[in-house]
Amino acid sequence: MLVLEDGSLFPGLSYGAIGRSLGEMVFCTGMTGYQETLTDPSYHRQIVMQTAPQIGNTGWNDEDDESDHIWAAGYVVRDPARRPSHWRARHSLGEELHRQGIVGIAGVDTRTLARHLREQGTMRGGIFSAEAMTDAATMLAAVRATRSMEGTALAHEVGVEHRRVIPAAGLTRFRIAALDTGIKKNIQNLLSERGIETHLLPPTSTFKEVQAVAPDGLFLPNGPGDPSTAGPLIQLVTQSLSQRIPLFGICLGNQILGQALGLRTYKLRYGHRGLNVPVIDARTGRVAITAQNHGFALDAVPGQSFETPFGTALVSHYCPNDGTVEGLQCLEVPGFSVQYHPEAAAGPHDARPLFDEFVTLMEKGRES
C-alpha cells in the first residue's frame, strides 16, 4: 500500500524489497534513464514515481549508475517488465531494488497518482508491504511523523567525507574544486573529458580548503534538500566571487549562487523532474529541451537584470511552462549557473556545451 500524508491510499503489489519506505512523494516524467534516476543523490529521501507506464525493460547494468548505490527512498511503477531485454543488462530492475533493500510498489494507477500530486502538490508518503502493512491509521501516522523537505539540510549526507581527486583524461588543462553536494558520475566524466582535474571536496569545506587546491575554477553540482539551509556554502561562494574565481553551478549550485547574489528560494508545488522540460535562453530566445530534478526554485523575474554585491547579474534562462528561473549569469564577475542538468546521461544533450563555456571562463580567468 502507498499512503500519502493527506490520507490517500494506493494499493499495489510488492516490487523490490519488502518492508517500509518513507519520504517525499514525487513523480518523474522520464520515459528512459530510470537507472540514472534511482542512483542520483538528488533523490535522497524521496519516493520516486515513474509516469511512464512500463519500467524495467532494459534491466540493470554495470555502467549507468550515477553514484555507488540507489539514493531514492522508494519506487513506484505501474507495469514492471517481466524480464529485461538488453545486451548490457546483468539482471532485472526488481532484483536490483531487492538487492539494495529499496522498498517498491507496482501495479499502481500512476496516472491518477501523478494528477493528484500535480493538483495537491508533493507531500510525504510511505510504501508498506508484508508485516509493515498494518491498518491505515497506523501507516498514516508513520508518514506524517517523517520530516518535511522544507527546512531540511541533506547535502552533507551525500557528499564525500574527505577530498578525492578525479584526474583529467589525457593532458591536464585545468584544476578545479568541486563541492560535493551529490555530484553525479557523468558530471565527473564530462569535466575529465575536457582536461579538467577535479578535486572533490566535502560540502562542509571552508574557503581556505578551496584555496588550498589552487583552483582555476569552482564547480557547484546538484544535490538534495532545501537550498535555504546551505548557509555555509552560500558564504563560501560569496568569498569565491569576491576573489573572482570562475564559477559554474548546476541545480542546487544554481540556487546557492542565486542566494549568494541576494535572491531567495521557494518550494515549487510539485517540482520539475523528467527529461523533457523546455528552457528558454532569455538572451537569445533559443530553446533547449532539458533534464531536470528539483523541488525548489529561485525567486526572480525571467530576463531581468538585478544588482548584487558583485555588480549586475542577469536571470539568463527560464522555463516557459511556469516562468521559473532556470539560469543566472554574472555580468561583472566570472560566474554562471543553470537549474537543469546539461550532463544528463540519458539525454537530452542540448545543453552539454555549457561545460565548454566553463572552460572558456577559466581560460579568460588565466588571461586576466
C-alpha positions as CSV (number, residue, x, y, z in Angstrom):
1,M,0.0,0.0,0.0
2,L,1.2,3.5,-0.9
3,V,0.0,6.0,1.7
4,L,0.1,9.8,1.3
5,E,0.0,12.3,4.1
6,D,-3.4,13.6,3.0
7,G,-4.8,10.1,3.7
8,S,-4.9,8.9,0.1
9,L,-4.3,5.2,-0.3
10,F,-3.0,3.5,-3.5
11,P,-2.9,-0.3,-3.4
12,G,-0.5,-2.4,-5.4
13,L,1.9,-5.3,-5.4
14,S,5.3,-5.6,-3.7
15,Y,8.2,-4.7,-6.1
16,G,11.8,-5.0,-5.0
17,A,12.4,-5.3,-1.2
18,I,9.6,-5.7,1.2
19,G,9.0,-3.7,4.4
20,R,8.6,0.1,4.7
21,S,9.9,3.2,3.0
22,L,9.2,6.8,3.9
23,G,10.0,10.0,2.1
24,E,8.7,12.9,0.0
25,M,6.5,11.6,-2.8
26,V,7.5,12.9,-6.2
27,F,6.9,12.0,-9.8
28,C,9.4,11.8,-12.7
29,T,8.2,12.1,-16.4
30,G,11.3,10.5,-18.0
31,M,10.5,7.6,-20.3
32,T,14.0,6.3,-20.0
33,G,17.0,6.6,-17.7
34,Y,15.5,5.0,-14.6
35,Q,18.8,3.6,-13.5
36,E,20.4,7.1,-13.6
37,T,17.3,8.5,-11.7
38,L,17.5,6.0,-8.9
39,T,21.2,6.5,-8.4
40,D,21.1,10.3,-8.5
41,P,21.9,11.6,-5.0
42,S,19.4,14.4,-5.5
43,Y,16.6,11.9,-4.9
44,H,17.8,11.2,-1.4
45,R,14.8,10.7,1.0
46,Q,12.3,10.9,-1.9
47,I,9.9,8.2,-3.1
48,V,10.0,8.3,-6.9
49,M,7.0,7.5,-9.1
50,Q,7.5,7.0,-12.8
51,T,4.8,8.4,-15.0
52,A,5.9,6.2,-17.9
53,P,3.8,3.0,-17.6
54,Q,6.3,0.4,-18.5
55,I,9.6,0.4,-16.5
56,G,12.5,-2.1,-16.4
57,N,12.6,-3.2,-20.0
58,T,16.4,-2.7,-20.2
59,G,17.1,-4.2,-16.8
60,W,20.1,-3.1,-14.7
61,N,23.7,-2.8,-16.0
62,D,27.1,-2.1,-14.5
63,E,27.8,1.1,-16.5
64,D,24.9,3.6,-16.0
65,D,25.0,4.3,-12.2
66,E,25.4,8.0,-11.3
67,S,26.7,7.0,-7.9
68,D,27.7,3.9,-5.9
69,H,24.2,3.0,-4.8
70,I,20.5,3.8,-5.1
71,W,19.5,7.0,-3.3
72,A,15.8,7.0,-3.8
73,A,13.9,6.0,-0.6
74,G,11.3,4.1,-2.5
75,Y,10.0,3.4,-6.0
76,V,6.5,3.4,-7.6
77,V,5.7,2.0,-11.0
78,R,2.7,0.8,-12.9
79,D,3.8,-2.1,-15.1
80,P,7.3,-3.5,-14.4
81,A,8.9,-5.6,-17.2
82,R,8.6,-9.3,-16.6
83,R,12.1,-9.8,-17.9
84,P,14.8,-7.4,-19.1
85,S,15.9,-7.3,-22.7
86,H,19.2,-5.5,-23.4
87,W,22.6,-6.7,-24.2
88,R,24.2,-4.8,-21.3
89,A,21.7,-6.0,-18.7
90,R,23.1,-8.0,-15.8
91,H,19.8,-8.6,-14.0
92,S,16.3,-7.1,-13.7
93,L,15.4,-3.8,-12.1
94,G,13.3,-5.6,-9.5
95,E,16.3,-7.8,-8.5
96,E,18.5,-4.7,-8.0
97,L,15.8,-3.0,-5.9
98,H,15.7,-6.1,-3.7
99,R,19.5,-6.4,-3.5
100,Q,19.8,-2.8,-2.3
101,G,16.9,-3.0,0.1
102,I,14.7,-0.5,-1.7
103,V,11.0,-1.0,-1.0
104,G,8.8,-0.5,-4.1
105,I,5.3,-1.0,-5.3
106,A,4.0,-2.0,-8.7
107,G,0.5,-2.1,-10.3
108,V,-0.3,1.5,-9.0
109,D,-2.6,3.7,-11.1
110,T,0.3,6.1,-11.7
111,R,-1.8,8.4,-14.0
112,T,-4.2,9.1,-11.1
113,L,-1.3,9.5,-8.7
114,A,0.5,12.0,-11.0
115,R,-2.7,14.1,-11.4
116,H,-3.2,14.0,-7.6
117,L,0.4,15.2,-6.9
118,R,0.1,17.8,-9.6
119,E,-3.1,19.3,-8.1
120,Q,-2.3,18.8,-4.4
121,G,1.5,19.2,-4.6
122,T,4.3,17.0,-3.4
123,M,3.7,15.5,0.0
124,R,5.1,13.0,2.4
125,G,4.4,9.3,1.6
126,G,5.2,5.8,2.5
127,I,5.2,2.3,0.9
128,F,4.2,-0.6,3.2
129,S,4.3,-4.3,2.4
130,A,4.2,-7.6,4.3
131,E,4.3,-7.2,8.1
132,A,4.8,-3.4,7.7
133,M,1.4,-3.1,6.1
134,T,-0.8,-2.5,9.1
135,D,-4.0,-0.5,9.5
136,A,-4.5,2.8,7.6
137,A,-4.3,4.9,10.7
138,T,-1.0,3.5,11.9
139,M,0.6,3.8,8.4
140,L,-0.7,7.4,8.0
141,A,0.8,8.3,11.4
142,A,4.2,6.9,10.3
143,V,4.0,9.0,7.1
144,R,3.1,12.2,9.0
145,A,5.9,11.7,11.5
146,T,8.6,12.0,8.8
147,R,10.4,15.3,8.2
148,S,9.1,17.7,5.6
149,M,11.6,18.5,2.8
150,E,11.2,22.2,3.6
151,G,13.9,23.3,6.1
152,T,15.8,20.0,5.8
153,A,19.6,20.0,5.0
154,L,20.7,16.9,3.2
155,A,23.7,17.9,1.1
156,H,26.1,16.8,3.9
157,E,24.6,13.3,3.9
158,V,25.5,12.5,0.2
159,G,28.9,14.2,-0.3
160,V,32.4,12.8,0.2
161,E,33.9,13.0,3.7
162,H,37.5,13.5,2.5
163,R,39.0,15.1,-0.6
164,R,39.1,12.9,-3.6
165,V,40.7,13.7,-7.0
166,I,39.2,12.7,-10.3
167,P,42.1,13.0,-12.9
168,A,41.7,14.6,-16.3
169,A,41.5,12.3,-19.3
170,G,44.8,12.9,-21.0
171,L,46.6,16.2,-20.6
172,T,45.5,18.2,-17.5
173,R,44.5,21.7,-18.7
174,F,42.7,23.0,-15.6
175,R,42.3,22.1,-11.9
176,I,39.0,22.8,-10.2
177,A,37.5,22.5,-6.8
178,A,34.0,20.9,-6.7
179,L,31.9,21.0,-3.5
180,D,30.4,17.5,-3.4
181,T,26.7,18.1,-2.5
182,G,25.8,15.0,-4.6
183,I,27.8,15.2,-7.8
184,K,26.8,12.7,-10.5
185,K,29.4,10.4,-12.2
186,N,28.6,11.8,-15.7
187,I,29.5,15.3,-14.5
188,Q,32.8,13.9,-13.4
189,N,33.2,12.3,-16.8
190,L,32.4,15.4,-18.8
191,L,34.8,17.5,-16.8
192,S,37.5,14.9,-17.2
193,E,37.0,14.7,-20.9
194,R,37.8,18.4,-21.2
195,G,41.1,18.1,-19.5
196,I,39.9,19.1,-16.1
197,E,41.3,17.6,-12.9
198,T,38.5,17.7,-10.3
199,H,39.2,17.9,-6.6
200,L,36.0,16.7,-4.9
201,L,35.7,18.5,-1.5
202,P,33.2,17.7,1.3
203,P,30.2,20.1,1.4
204,T,31.5,21.3,4.8
205,S,34.7,22.6,3.3
206,T,35.9,26.1,4.1
207,F,37.1,28.7,1.6
208,K,40.7,28.1,2.8
209,E,40.3,24.5,1.8
210,V,39.1,25.6,-1.6
211,Q,42.1,27.9,-2.0
212,A,44.4,25.1,-1.0
213,V,43.6,23.4,-4.2
214,A,44.8,26.5,-6.1
215,P,41.8,26.0,-8.5
216,D,41.3,27.5,-11.9
217,G,37.5,27.3,-11.2
218,L,34.9,26.3,-8.7
219,F,32.1,23.9,-9.5
220,L,28.8,23.6,-7.6
221,P,26.9,20.4,-8.5
222,N,23.4,19.1,-7.9
223,G,22.2,17.9,-4.6
224,P,19.2,17.2,-2.3
225,G,17.4,19.1,0.4
226,D,16.2,22.7,0.9
227,P,18.7,25.1,-0.6
228,S,17.9,27.8,2.1
229,T,19.7,25.6,4.6
230,A,23.0,25.9,2.7
231,G,24.3,28.9,4.7
232,P,28.0,27.9,4.9
233,L,28.1,27.0,1.2
234,I,26.5,30.4,0.3
235,Q,29.1,32.1,2.4
236,L,31.9,30.2,0.6
237,V,30.5,31.1,-2.8
238,T,30.4,34.8,-1.7
239,Q,34.1,34.6,-0.8
240,S,34.9,32.9,-4.1
241,L,33.1,35.6,-6.1
242,S,35.0,38.2,-4.2
243,Q,38.2,36.6,-5.4
244,R,36.9,36.3,-9.0
245,I,37.3,32.5,-9.2
246,P,35.4,31.3,-12.3
247,L,32.3,29.5,-11.1
248,F,29.8,27.1,-12.7
249,G,26.8,25.8,-10.9
250,I,24.2,23.1,-11.7
251,C,20.8,22.6,-10.0
252,L,21.5,23.1,-6.3
253,G,24.5,25.0,-7.4
254,N,22.2,27.5,-9.2
255,Q,20.2,28.0,-6.0
256,I,23.4,28.5,-4.0
257,L,24.8,31.0,-6.4
258,G,21.4,32.8,-6.5
259,Q,21.4,33.2,-2.8
260,A,25.0,34.5,-2.8
261,L,23.8,37.1,-5.2
262,G,20.9,38.1,-2.9
263,L,18.0,36.1,-4.2
264,R,15.6,33.9,-2.2
265,T,14.3,30.4,-2.8
266,Y,10.9,28.9,-2.5
267,K,9.3,25.4,-2.8
268,L,7.6,24.5,-6.0
269,R,4.2,22.9,-5.9
270,Y,5.4,19.7,-7.5
271,G,8.8,20.5,-8.9
272,H,10.4,19.6,-12.3
273,R,11.5,16.0,-12.7
274,G,12.0,14.5,-16.1
275,L,13.8,14.6,-19.4
276,N,11.5,16.8,-21.4
277,V,11.5,20.3,-19.8
278,P,11.9,23.3,-22.2
279,V,14.2,26.1,-21.2
280,I,14.5,29.5,-23.0
281,D,17.7,31.5,-23.0
282,A,16.4,35.0,-22.4
283,R,19.5,36.5,-24.1
284,T,19.0,34.7,-27.5
285,G,15.5,33.2,-27.4
286,R,17.0,29.8,-28.1
287,V,15.1,26.8,-26.6
288,A,16.7,23.7,-25.2
289,I,15.0,20.6,-24.1
290,T,16.5,19.6,-20.7
291,A,16.6,17.1,-18.0
292,Q,15.6,18.4,-14.6
293,N,15.2,17.3,-11.0
294,H,14.4,19.9,-8.4
295,G,11.7,20.9,-6.0
296,F,12.8,24.4,-5.1
297,A,13.4,27.5,-7.3
298,L,14.9,31.0,-7.1
299,D,12.5,33.9,-6.8
300,A,13.3,36.3,-9.6
301,V,11.9,37.6,-12.9
302,P,13.0,35.9,-16.2
303,G,15.2,38.1,-18.4
304,Q,15.6,40.7,-15.6
305,S,18.9,42.1,-14.6
306,F,19.4,42.8,-10.9
307,E,22.1,44.4,-8.7
308,T,24.2,42.2,-6.4
309,P,27.2,42.7,-4.1
310,F,29.3,41.7,-7.1
311,G,27.8,44.0,-9.7
312,T,25.0,43.3,-12.1
313,A,23.6,39.8,-12.8
314,L,21.0,38.5,-15.2
315,V,18.3,35.9,-15.0
316,S,19.5,34.3,-18.2
317,H,17.2,31.3,-18.5
318,Y,13.6,30.4,-17.7
319,C,11.0,27.7,-18.1
320,P,8.1,28.7,-20.4
321,N,5.9,26.2,-18.6
322,D,5.7,28.1,-15.4
323,G,8.1,31.1,-15.7
324,T,10.6,29.7,-13.1
325,V,14.2,30.7,-13.0
326,E,16.5,28.3,-14.9
327,G,19.8,30.1,-15.0
328,L,21.9,33.1,-13.9
329,Q,24.7,35.0,-15.5
330,C,27.0,37.3,-13.5
331,L,28.0,40.2,-15.8
332,E,30.9,41.7,-13.8
333,V,32.4,38.6,-12.1
334,P,33.1,35.2,-13.8
335,G,30.2,33.1,-12.8
336,F,27.1,31.4,-14.2
337,S,24.7,28.6,-13.3
338,V,21.7,26.6,-14.6
339,Q,18.9,24.9,-12.8
340,Y,18.7,22.0,-15.2
341,H,21.2,19.1,-16.0
342,P,23.5,19.5,-19.0
343,E,25.2,16.3,-18.0
344,A,22.1,14.1,-18.3
345,A,23.4,10.8,-19.4
346,A,20.1,9.5,-20.6
347,G,19.6,12.7,-22.5
348,P,18.7,15.2,-23.9
349,H,22.1,16.6,-24.6
350,D,21.1,20.1,-25.9
351,A,22.8,21.9,-23.0
352,R,26.1,19.9,-22.9
353,P,28.1,22.8,-24.4
354,L,27.7,24.6,-21.1
355,F,30.7,22.6,-19.9
356,D,32.7,24.2,-22.8
357,E,31.5,27.6,-21.6
358,F,33.0,26.8,-18.2
359,V,36.3,26.0,-19.9
360,T,36.2,29.3,-21.8
361,L,35.5,31.2,-18.5
362,M,38.6,29.6,-16.9
363,E,40.7,30.4,-20.0
364,K,39.7,34.1,-19.6
365,G,40.5,33.9,-15.9
366,R,44.0,32.9,-16.7
367,E,44.4,35.7,-19.1
368,S,43.2,38.4,-16.7
